[in-house]
């Protein structure tokens, strides 16, 4: 059964798309079956149903019942590998 990653940025369009492409490619390389959706940070509290993890490029000012990972290093390239590994380890732990 595939898991869903919810990508979040200020608008739900720009940076979350760039991060989604890299994360999805990495997950596929790691043998994970994942889907994804995107949203803006304002609509996040009502959009987490079915998601295993949130990857955000902006500050998430809410308490959520699923893990939230800062995806900004994937945009900057600084610390990108650590973030990708963290995302995969969270997904594998939830299987």
N, C-alpha and C positions, 0 to 999 in steps of 0.2 A: 504494500500500500504506500502510495507516495505521500510525502509531507509537503506542506505549503509554507513558503517563506514570504513574509509580508515586508515589502520594501517601502520605506517612508522617507519623504523629504518635504520641504516646505510647501511645494506645489503638487507633489505626486507625479511630476513629469520628468524634470531634467536630471538631477543627480541620481535619483533612484533608478532611472533607466540604465545609466552607465554602470552603477554598482550591480544591478540585477544581472546584466550580461556577464560580468566577471564572476560573480558568485555562482550563477547557474552553470557556467562552463567548468568551474572548479569542482562543484558538487558532482557533475557528470563524470569528471576525471576520477573522482573518489568512489565511483560506483553507486552514488545515491540517486534514488528516484524522487525528484522534487518538482513541485510546481511553484508558481509564484503569482502574487498579485501586488499591485502598487496602490498607494493612497497618499493623501497629504496628511500632515501631522494633526490638523484640526479635526479630521474625521476618524482619527485612529481609535479612540475608545469604543466606537460602535462597529469597528471593522476587523476585530481580531479573531472572530469566530472561525474555527477551522485552521488557524495559523499555528505553526509549531514554534516560530521564532519571528521577531521583528528585527530588521536590519535598517537602521536609520542614519541619515546623513545630517540630521538636525537634532536639537535637544528634544527629548520626549518628556513633556511635563506631567505625565500621568503615571500612576501605579498600574501596571498591567500584570495579568496572571501568567504571562509567558515571558521568556527571556528576551531582553532588548540588547542588541549589539550595536556599537557605534561603527557605522560603515564608512566614516570619513577617511580613514587611512586608505581605503580602496581607491578613493578619488585622488588623494595626494601621492599615493605610492609608498608613503613612509609607514612601515609596520603592516603593510598589506597582507603579507604571508601569515602573520600571527592572527589577524582578524579572520582570514579565510579558514585557518585551522580551527579557530574557536567556533565558528559557525558549524563546521562539519562535526566537531566533537559534540556540540549541543544536539545536533540532529541525530547523531548515532546513539547518544545516550537516551533519547526519547523513543527510539524504535521499539 
